[in-house]
Amino acid sequence: MQEILTAVTYLVVWLICQRAIGIESGLTTLLISLAAAFSVYVLYAVMNYQMRKRKGEFRE
């Protein structure tokens, strides 16, 4: 699920940069899209960790 959400985020942000905002630089679009996808990946991982921690699946 996490990887699918990351891939969809990448594509959506790429399209937003190209169509809605009108950024013509491929490198800029690539960097913005990758940053957004990486952010979603990390946020999902943190939320998953916190949920599992609340359930008591981790010992500290």
Secondary structure, DSSP 8 states (H G I E B T S, - for coil): -HHHHHHHHHHHHHHIIIIII----HHHHHHHHHHHHHHHHHHHHHHHHHHHHHHT-S--
